[in-house]
Amino acid sequence: MVCFYLGCSFGFEGSLKTAGVPVRNVEQGRNVSMYRTAVPCIPSGAFSCPLVVTMRPVPAAMLDAAVEVTSLNPMAHGAPVHIGEPALLGIQDLSRPDYGEQVELQPGDVTVFWACGVTAIEAILSSKPPLAFSHSPGCMFLTDIPDSSSSPLTPESTNTPHDRPDLELTPRCFLVSHNPLMYSLASHRAVARIRELEMTIGDDPGQRGIRVLFTQDELLRSCLALSHSFSVAITTGFPTHYMHSPPDETDGPPGAIAMATMLLSLGKQVTMVTDRRALEMNQAIIDEAVETGVLKHAIPLVTFEDSGPDSALHFLCHHGDPTKPRYDHLVAIERSGRAADGNYYNMRGVNIKHLVDPIDNLFIAAKGIPGIITTGIGDGGNELGMGKLKEKVKNLMPNGNLIACDVPADYAITAGVSNWGGYAVACGLYLLHTCPSHQRYLKKGLGEEPTTRQEQLQDCTANLPSVDKEESFLSTLVRFGIRSGKTGHLAMEVDGLTFHPTHSDMITRLLEATQGSTSQNH
């Protein structure tokens, strides 16, 4: 017989208490709750089983502390593998744990789940050995090995500075979705880099005053949500030049393609949603982007027609069933947004409703569908999704009372030029892809140590925005007669700003903030 000793989450409960985090199962005098999930472990030989987790209720305000102190104790399973809605793990009834006892939540608590050593029992059972012994869940082997955690929240730690982990690499916790409730993790360092991207795109060379609309971490939370997504629908198109054909502008499509390229490289499904009037043109633009190497392959391009009260629901969900969404994230970038009076206005206050399909209805319908998150990217306040900031737009932006979009998104990313917001999303996704803390959380702690393989990193790097790719794509738009938004020039410019040096410099700065941290972004 061979004995295996596995770490146990009981090993970090002392650290939680020291950090001031209540341990509800101890308070209630009960064994911790353990649940068999619907998450399959990676099979190995004869062993194949679902992941088993422990659940501890944690006050929402103390999630960061709980994540930090447990992440610093990898011998006791480390950081949580899921925070939020139990059903996302396949757990349907918290009152009926598969092992242990029910632990009751207190007001303000959030369910937090850690990997559990009882998974090993499930693995052994799956292999059907002739003889095996195990502990009874909750009855553990006590060693004389000291707690390995080291944190400023546990001041009694005796680890030397050389032994202590780099606290910039420890994860932080962020709320991503309310319906269903879901949090995500990313390292302090990755968070700092994405915040740097967010500040960078706030530059306002066109002097629109966009900084007054800035809200911190909209970019970060949107990127976290997109990283968790499986299927993303992106829409763009602002027909501000109503006197020209085509009426569209050069801001929006480049940022949309940059996001789509990165999402595709991360294995997400991507669909583009466009106006019926622009379908043929945009299909030709996508085809040329593939031919020139800006895109690796074509992206499905669809339109939305409002033919009845359930049109949006049927577009977003299979058979109109809100429990079966086709998409889990909608992104609008420089997309005409519906104002409070039902019209669509450019920055000059001209109504362009006759050129805009009611794609806003998809964002409105998504609010009532669990599991669909929305993001809006804009630079003036009249773009789809900027309804989240409409009071600021009305009070602080030119023509704000008239042009302000009335339709909100869950996340509203503002930038000096909307394309820059799209580039920043692509860079933010790259940073999360190279962040082991985030990747471990995405994978529910399963598999090998979460490091990005060199070939994966090279592919992801190749799909970042670049000066060459963006210049090539802008030249494609110009060849199709698409004009600069502010001036109407048919030239290599966006919003009246020439590609060189303004946009090329911005792309370079974003890449420096992103790739400069690759080797350290854990």
C-alpha positions as CSV (number, residue, x, y, z in Angstrom):
1,M,0.0,0.0,0.0
2,V,1.2,3.5,-0.8
3,C,-0.1,6.6,1.2
4,F,-0.7,10.0,-0.3
5,Y,-1.2,13.1,1.8
6,L,-3.0,16.0,0.1
7,G,-3.3,19.6,1.2
8,C,-6.5,20.6,2.9
9,S,-8.4,23.9,2.9
10,F,-8.7,23.6,6.7
11,G,-5.0,24.5,6.6
12,F,-5.8,28.1,5.6
13,E,-8.7,28.7,8.1
14,G,-6.2,30.1,10.7
15,S,-4.9,32.6,8.2
16,L,-8.4,33.7,7.3
17,K,-9.2,34.3,11.0
18,T,-6.0,36.3,11.4
19,A,-6.9,38.4,8.4
20,G,-10.3,39.1,10.0
21,V,-12.3,37.0,7.6
22,P,-15.1,35.1,9.4
23,V,-15.0,31.4,9.0
24,R,-18.7,30.6,9.1
25,N,-18.4,26.8,9.4
26,V,-16.3,27.3,12.5
27,E,-18.7,29.9,13.9
28,Q,-21.6,27.5,13.4
29,G,-19.7,24.5,14.8
30,R,-20.2,22.5,11.6
31,N,-18.0,20.6,9.1
32,V,-17.3,22.6,6.0
33,S,-19.8,22.1,3.1
34,M,-18.4,20.0,0.2
35,Y,-20.0,19.7,-3.2
36,R,-19.5,17.5,-6.3
37,T,-19.4,19.9,-9.3
38,A,-20.2,19.5,-13.0
39,V,-16.6,20.5,-13.7
40,P,-14.6,17.4,-15.0
41,C,-11.1,17.0,-13.8
42,I,-8.5,16.2,-16.5
43,P,-8.5,12.3,-16.8
44,S,-5.3,10.4,-16.1
45,G,-5.2,6.7,-16.8
46,A,-7.9,5.0,-14.9
47,F,-8.8,8.1,-12.9
48,S,-11.6,10.3,-14.1
49,C,-14.0,12.3,-11.9
50,P,-15.6,15.7,-11.3
51,L,-14.0,18.4,-9.2
52,V,-15.1,18.5,-5.6
53,V,-15.1,21.9,-3.9
54,T,-15.5,23.3,-0.4
55,M,-17.7,26.3,0.1
56,R,-17.2,29.1,2.7
57,P,-19.4,32.1,2.8
58,V,-17.3,35.3,2.9
59,P,-18.6,38.9,3.3
60,A,-18.4,40.7,0.0
61,A,-16.2,43.4,1.5
62,M,-13.6,40.8,2.6
63,L,-13.3,38.9,-0.7
64,D,-9.9,40.4,-1.5
65,A,-8.5,39.5,1.9
66,A,-9.8,35.9,1.6
67,V,-8.3,35.6,-1.9
68,E,-5.0,36.9,-0.9
69,V,-4.3,34.9,2.2
70,T,-5.4,31.6,0.6
71,S,-3.5,32.3,-2.6
72,L,-0.3,32.5,-0.5
73,N,-1.0,28.9,0.8
74,P,-0.7,26.7,-2.2
75,M,-0.2,23.6,0.0
76,A,-3.8,24.1,1.1
77,H,-5.2,24.4,-2.4
78,G,-4.4,28.1,-2.8
79,A,-6.8,30.7,-4.1
80,P,-10.5,30.0,-4.8
81,V,-11.5,28.4,-8.0
82,H,-14.9,30.1,-8.2
83,I,-16.6,33.0,-6.5
84,G,-20.3,33.7,-6.9
85,E,-23.3,31.7,-8.3
86,P,-23.1,28.0,-7.4
87,A,-25.0,26.9,-10.5
88,L,-22.1,28.0,-12.6
89,L,-20.3,25.0,-11.1
90,G,-23.3,22.8,-11.5
91,I,-24.3,23.0,-7.9
92,Q,-28.1,23.4,-7.7
93,D,-28.8,23.2,-4.0
94,L,-26.5,24.6,-1.3
95,S,-28.6,23.1,1.4
96,R,-27.7,19.6,0.3
97,P,-23.9,19.2,0.3
98,D,-22.5,15.9,-1.0
99,Y,-20.1,15.8,1.9
100,G,-19.9,17.6,5.2
101,E,-22.7,19.8,6.6
102,Q,-24.7,22.7,5.4
103,V,-23.1,26.1,6.3
104,E,-25.5,29.0,6.4
105,L,-24.8,32.3,4.7
106,Q,-25.2,35.6,6.6
107,P,-26.5,38.8,5.0
108,G,-23.9,40.2,2.7
109,D,-22.1,36.9,2.3
110,V,-20.9,35.6,-1.1
111,T,-20.3,31.9,-1.8
112,V,-16.6,31.2,-2.3
113,F,-15.4,27.8,-3.5
114,W,-12.0,26.2,-3.1
115,A,-10.7,22.9,-4.6
116,C,-11.1,20.1,-2.2
117,G,-9.0,17.0,-1.4
118,V,-12.1,14.9,-1.4
119,T,-11.7,15.0,-5.2
120,A,-9.2,12.3,-4.7
121,I,-11.8,10.0,-3.2
122,E,-14.0,10.5,-6.3
123,A,-11.0,9.7,-8.5
124,I,-10.2,6.5,-6.5
125,L,-13.9,5.4,-6.8
126,S,-13.8,6.0,-10.5
127,S,-10.8,3.6,-10.9
128,K,-12.6,0.8,-9.0
129,P,-9.5,-0.5,-7.2
130,P,-9.9,-3.8,-5.3
131,L,-8.9,-2.1,-2.1
132,A,-8.3,1.5,-1.0
133,F,-8.6,3.5,2.3
134,S,-9.3,7.2,2.7
135,H,-10.1,9.7,5.4
136,S,-13.6,10.6,6.2
137,P,-14.4,14.0,4.7
138,G,-13.7,16.6,7.4
139,C,-11.5,14.3,9.5
140,M,-8.0,15.2,8.5
141,F,-4.4,14.2,9.2
142,L,-2.6,16.9,11.3
143,T,1.1,17.4,10.4
144,D,3.9,19.4,12.1
145,I,4.6,21.3,8.9
146,P,4.0,25.1,9.6
147,D,1.6,27.1,7.6
148,S,3.3,28.2,4.4
149,S,1.4,31.4,3.8
150,S,3.0,34.8,4.0
151,S,1.0,38.0,3.8
152,P,0.9,41.5,5.3
153,L,-2.5,40.4,6.6
154,T,-0.8,37.7,8.7
155,P,1.8,39.7,10.7
156,E,3.0,36.7,12.7
157,S,4.6,35.1,9.5
158,T,8.2,34.3,10.1
159,N,9.2,33.9,6.4
160,T,12.3,35.8,5.4
161,P,11.9,38.6,2.8
162,H,13.7,36.3,0.3
163,D,11.2,33.5,0.8
164,R,8.1,35.7,0.6
165,P,6.2,35.7,-2.7
166,D,6.0,38.9,-4.7
167,L,2.8,40.5,-3.6
168,E,2.4,42.1,-7.0
169,L,1.7,38.6,-8.3
170,T,-1.1,37.8,-5.8
171,P,-4.6,37.9,-7.2
172,R,-7.2,40.5,-6.6
173,C,-11.0,40.0,-6.8
174,F,-13.4,41.9,-9.0
175,L,-17.2,41.7,-9.5
176,V,-17.9,40.9,-13.1
177,S,-21.6,40.1,-13.3
178,H,-24.7,40.5,-11.1
179,N,-26.9,38.1,-13.0
180,P,-25.6,35.5,-12.5
181,L,-23.4,36.7,-9.6
182,M,-19.8,36.1,-10.8
183,Y,-16.4,37.4,-9.7
184,S,-13.0,37.0,-11.3
185,L,-9.4,37.2,-10.3
186,A,-6.3,38.9,-11.7
187,S,-2.9,39.7,-10.2
188,H,-2.1,43.1,-8.8
189,R,0.4,43.5,-11.6
190,A,-2.0,42.7,-14.4
191,V,-4.6,45.0,-12.9
192,A,-2.1,47.9,-12.7
193,R,-1.2,47.4,-16.4
194,I,-4.8,47.4,-17.5
195,R,-5.4,50.5,-15.5
196,E,-2.4,52.1,-17.3
197,L,-4.0,51.2,-20.6
198,E,-7.3,52.8,-19.4
199,M,-5.6,56.0,-18.5
200,T,-3.6,56.1,-21.8
201,I,-6.7,55.9,-24.0
202,G,-8.2,58.8,-22.1
203,D,-5.9,61.2,-24.0
204,D,-8.0,63.8,-25.7
205,P,-6.2,65.3,-28.7
206,G,-9.5,66.2,-30.3
207,Q,-10.4,68.2,-27.2
208,R,-13.9,66.7,-26.8
209,G,-13.6,66.8,-23.0
210,I,-14.1,63.0,-22.8
211,R,-12.1,62.7,-19.6
212,V,-15.1,64.0,-17.6
213,L,-16.9,60.7,-18.5
214,F,-14.1,58.5,-17.2
215,T,-14.9,55.8,-14.7
216,Q,-12.1,53.6,-13.4
217,D,-12.0,49.9,-14.1
218,E,-14.7,49.8,-16.7
219,L,-11.9,48.5,-19.1
220,L,-10.7,46.0,-16.5
221,R,-14.1,44.5,-15.7
222,S,-15.1,44.3,-19.3
223,C,-11.9,42.5,-20.2
224,L,-12.4,40.1,-17.3
225,A,-15.9,39.4,-18.5
226,L,-14.8,38.9,-22.1
227,S,-12.1,36.5,-20.9
228,H,-14.8,34.3,-19.3
229,S,-17.0,34.5,-22.4
230,F,-17.5,31.8,-25.0
231,S,-19.4,33.7,-27.8
232,V,-19.2,37.5,-28.4
233,A,-21.2,39.7,-30.7
234,I,-19.6,43.0,-31.8
235,T,-21.4,45.9,-33.5
236,T,-20.1,49.1,-34.9
237,G,-21.1,51.7,-37.4
238,F,-21.8,55.4,-37.0
239,P,-23.3,57.0,-40.2
240,T,-22.4,60.5,-39.3
241,H,-21.8,61.6,-42.9
242,Y,-25.5,61.4,-43.9
243,M,-24.8,63.5,-47.1
244,H,-22.3,60.9,-48.4
245,S,-22.4,57.3,-49.6
246,P,-21.4,55.4,-47.7
247,P,-22.2,57.6,-44.6
248,D,-19.9,55.7,-42.2
249,E,-16.8,57.0,-40.5
250,T,-13.4,55.5,-39.9
251,D,-13.7,55.3,-36.1
252,G,-15.2,52.0,-34.9
253,P,-14.4,49.3,-37.5
254,P,-10.6,49.2,-36.7
255,G,-11.3,48.8,-33.0
256,A,-13.9,46.2,-33.6
257,I,-11.6,44.1,-35.8
258,A,-8.8,44.5,-33.2
259,M,-11.0,43.1,-30.5
260,A,-12.3,40.3,-32.8
261,T,-8.8,39.3,-33.7
262,M,-7.7,38.9,-30.1
263,L,-10.9,37.1,-29.1
264,L,-10.6,34.6,-31.9
265,S,-7.0,33.9,-30.9
266,L,-8.2,33.1,-27.4
267,G,-10.7,30.5,-28.8
268,K,-13.9,32.7,-28.5
269,Q,-16.7,32.6,-31.1
270,V,-17.1,36.1,-32.6
271,T,-20.0,37.4,-34.7
272,M,-20.2,40.9,-36.2
273,V,-23.6,42.7,-36.3
274,T,-24.2,45.4,-38.8
275,D,-26.9,47.5,-40.5
276,R,-28.7,46.0,-43.4
277,R,-27.7,49.0,-45.6
278,A,-24.0,48.3,-44.9
279,L,-24.0,44.5,-45.1
280,E,-22.5,44.0,-48.5
281,M,-19.9,46.7,-48.0
282,N,-18.8,45.3,-44.6
283,Q,-18.6,41.8,-45.9
284,A,-16.3,43.0,-48.6
285,I,-14.2,44.9,-46.0
286,I,-13.9,41.7,-43.9
287,D,-12.9,39.7,-47.0
288,E,-10.2,42.2,-47.8
289,A,-9.0,42.2,-44.2
290,V,-8.5,38.4,-44.5
291,E,-6.6,38.8,-47.8
292,T,-4.3,41.4,-46.4
293,G,-3.6,39.4,-43.2
294,V,-5.3,41.7,-40.8
295,L,-7.7,38.9,-40.0
296,K,-6.8,35.2,-40.0
297,H,-10.2,34.2,-41.3
298,A,-13.6,35.7,-42.0
299,I,-15.9,36.6,-39.2
300,P,-19.7,35.8,-39.5
301,L,-21.5,39.0,-40.3
302,V,-25.2,39.3,-39.5
303,T,-28.0,41.9,-39.3
304,F,-30.8,42.4,-36.9
305,E,-34.4,43.3,-38.0
306,D,-36.9,44.3,-35.4
307,S,-40.0,42.4,-36.7
308,G,-41.9,42.1,-33.4
309,P,-41.7,42.3,-29.6
310,D,-39.7,39.1,-29.3
311,S,-37.2,39.7,-32.2
312,A,-34.3,40.6,-29.9
313,L,-34.9,37.6,-27.7
314,H,-34.9,35.2,-30.6
315,F,-31.8,36.9,-32.0
316,L,-29.9,36.6,-28.7
317,C,-31.2,33.1,-27.6
318,H,-31.7,29.8,-29.3
319,H,-35.4,29.3,-30.0
320,G,-36.1,32.5,-27.9
321,D,-35.2,30.6,-24.7
322,P,-33.5,33.0,-22.3
323,T,-31.8,30.0,-20.6
324,K,-30.0,29.2,-23.9
325,P,-28.2,32.4,-25.0
326,R,-26.3,32.4,-28.3
327,Y,-23.9,35.1,-27.0
328,D,-22.7,35.8,-23.5
329,H,-21.2,39.2,-24.3
330,L,-22.3,42.1,-26.6
331,V,-19.8,44.8,-27.5
332,A,-20.7,48.1,-29.2
333,I,-17.9,50.3,-30.3
334,E,-18.6,53.7,-31.9
335,R,-22.1,52.5,-32.6
336,S,-24.9,55.1,-33.0
337,G,-26.9,55.1,-29.8
338,R,-30.6,55.8,-29.3
339,A,-31.3,59.1,-27.5
340,A,-34.2,59.5,-25.0
341,D,-36.5,60.8,-27.8
342,G,-36.0,57.6,-29.9
343,N,-33.8,59.3,-32.4
344,Y,-30.1,58.9,-33.2
345,Y,-27.8,62.0,-33.3
346,N,-24.3,62.7,-34.5
347,M,-22.2,65.1,-32.4
348,R,-23.6,68.1,-34.3
349,G,-27.1,67.2,-33.3
350,V,-28.3,66.0,-36.7
351,N,-30.8,63.1,-36.6
352,I,-29.5,60.1,-38.6
353,K,-32.2,57.6,-37.5
354,H,-33.0,56.7,-41.1
355,L,-29.6,55.2,-41.5
356,V,-29.5,53.1,-38.2
357,D,-31.0,49.7,-37.5
358,P,-32.4,49.2,-34.0
359,I,-29.5,47.2,-32.7
360,D,-29.9,49.0,-29.4
361,N,-32.9,46.6,-28.8
362,L,-30.4,43.8,-28.3
363,F,-28.7,45.6,-25.5
364,I,-32.0,46.4,-23.9
365,A,-33.2,42.8,-24.1
366,A,-29.9,41.5,-22.8
367,K,-30.6,43.2,-19.5
368,G,-33.3,40.6,-18.8
369,I,-31.3,37.6,-19.9
370,P,-29.1,36.0,-17.3
371,G,-25.6,35.4,-18.5
372,I,-25.3,38.1,-21.2
373,I,-23.0,41.0,-20.3
374,T,-22.8,44.2,-22.4
375,T,-19.9,46.7,-23.1
376,G,-20.1,50.0,-24.9
377,I,-17.1,51.9,-26.1
378,G,-17.4,55.6,-27.1
379,D,-15.8,59.0,-27.3
380,G,-18.6,61.4,-27.1
381,G,-21.6,60.1,-25.2
382,N,-23.9,59.5,-28.1
383,E,-22.7,55.9,-28.7
384,L,-24.6,52.7,-27.8
385,G,-23.9,51.7,-24.2
386,M,-23.0,55.3,-23.1
387,G,-26.5,55.4,-21.5
388,K,-24.7,54.3,-18.3
389,L,-23.1,57.7,-18.2
390,K,-26.1,59.7,-19.6
391,E,-26.4,62.2,-16.7
392,K,-22.7,63.1,-17.1
393,V,-23.1,63.4,-20.9
394,K,-26.2,65.6,-20.5
395,N,-24.4,67.9,-18.1
396,L,-20.9,68.0,-19.4
397,M,-20.7,67.2,-23.1
398,P,-21.6,69.6,-26.0
399,N,-25.3,69.1,-27.1
400,G,-25.5,66.5,-24.3
401,N,-29.1,67.0,-23.5
402,L,-30.0,66.2,-27.1
403,I,-27.5,63.6,-28.2
404,A,-26.9,61.5,-25.0
405,C,-27.5,57.8,-25.6
406,D,-30.3,56.5,-23.4
407,V,-29.3,52.8,-23.7
408,P,-26.8,51.6,-21.1
409,A,-24.2,48.9,-21.1
410,D,-22.9,47.0,-18.1
411,Y,-19.5,48.6,-18.8
412,A,-18.9,51.9,-20.5
413,I,-15.4,52.4,-21.8
414,T,-14.5,56.0,-22.8
415,A,-11.5,57.0,-24.9
416,G,-10.2,60.0,-26.8
417,V,-11.0,58.0,-30.0
418,S,-13.2,54.9,-29.8
419,N,-10.8,52.8,-31.8
420,W,-8.3,53.3,-29.0
421,G,-10.8,51.6,-26.6
422,G,-11.0,48.6,-28.9
423,Y,-7.2,48.4,-29.0
424,A,-7.1,48.6,-25.2
425,V,-9.6,45.8,-24.9
426,A,-7.4,43.6,-27.1
427,C,-4.3,44.5,-25.0
428,G,-6.2,43.9,-21.8
429,L,-7.2,40.4,-22.9
430,Y,-3.6,39.7,-23.8
431,L,-2.5,40.7,-20.3
432,L,-5.1,38.5,-18.7
433,H,-4.1,35.6,-21.0
434,T,-0.5,36.0,-19.7
435,C,-1.6,36.3,-16.1
436,P,-1.3,32.9,-14.3
437,S,-3.5,34.0,-11.5
438,H,-6.3,34.7,-13.9
439,Q,-5.7,31.6,-16.1
440,R,-5.8,29.3,-13.0
441,Y,-9.1,30.8,-12.0
442,L,-10.5,30.4,-15.6
443,K,-9.5,26.7,-15.5
444,K,-10.9,26.2,-12.0
445,G,-7.4,25.3,-10.8
446,L,-7.3,22.2,-13.0
447,G,-4.4,21.1,-15.2
448,E,-0.7,21.9,-15.1
449,E,0.7,25.1,-13.5
450,P,-1.0,27.9,-15.5
451,T,1.9,29.3,-17.6
452,T,1.5,30.4,-21.2
453,R,3.4,28.2,-23.6
454,Q,5.8,29.9,-25.9
455,E,3.8,29.0,-29.1
456,Q,0.6,30.2,-27.5
457,L,2.3,33.4,-26.5
458,Q,3.6,34.0,-29.9
459,D,0.2,33.5,-31.5
460,C,-1.4,35.8,-29.0
461,T,1.3,38.4,-29.5
462,A,0.8,38.3,-33.3
463,N,-2.8,39.1,-32.8
464,L,-2.2,42.3,-30.8
465,P,-3.0,45.5,-32.7
466,S,0.1,46.8,-34.6
467,V,0.9,50.0,-36.5
468,D,1.3,48.1,-39.7
469,K,-2.0,46.2,-39.4
470,E,-4.0,49.2,-38.3
471,E,-2.6,51.3,-41.1
472,S,-3.4,48.6,-43.6
473,F,-7.0,48.3,-42.4
474,L,-7.5,52.0,-42.4
475,S,-6.4,52.2,-46.0
476,T,-8.9,49.5,-46.8
477,L,-11.7,51.6,-45.3
478,V,-10.6,54.7,-47.2
479,R,-10.6,52.7,-50.5
480,F,-14.3,51.8,-49.7
481,G,-15.1,55.5,-49.4
482,I,-15.3,55.7,-45.6
483,R,-14.4,59.1,-44.2
484,S,-12.9,60.7,-41.1
485,G,-15.6,61.4,-38.6
486,K,-14.9,65.0,-37.6
487,T,-13.7,66.4,-41.0
488,G,-15.3,64.2,-43.6
489,H,-11.9,63.8,-45.3
490,L,-11.4,60.8,-47.4
491,A,-7.9,60.3,-46.0
492,M,-5.8,58.3,-43.6
493,E,-7.3,59.9,-40.5
494,V,-9.8,59.1,-37.8
495,D,-11.8,61.9,-36.1
496,G,-9.8,64.5,-37.9
497,L,-6.5,63.1,-36.5
498,T,-4.0,61.8,-39.0
499,F,-2.9,58.2,-38.6
500,H,0.7,59.3,-38.4
501,P,1.7,60.5,-35.8
502,T,-1.5,60.5,-33.6
503,H,-2.9,57.0,-34.0
504,S,0.4,55.2,-34.7
505,D,1.8,56.8,-31.5
506,M,-1.2,55.6,-29.5
507,I,-0.8,52.1,-30.7
508,T,2.9,52.1,-29.9
509,R,2.2,53.3,-26.4
510,L,-0.4,50.7,-25.8
511,L,1.9,47.9,-27.0
512,E,4.7,49.2,-24.8
513,A,2.4,49.1,-21.7
514,T,1.3,45.6,-22.7
515,Q,4.3,43.8,-24.0
516,G,6.8,45.5,-21.7
517,S,5.2,43.6,-18.8
518,T,4.9,40.2,-20.5
519,S,7.8,38.6,-18.7
520,Q,6.6,39.8,-15.3
521,N,2.9,39.8,-15.7
522,H,1.9,37.0,-13.4
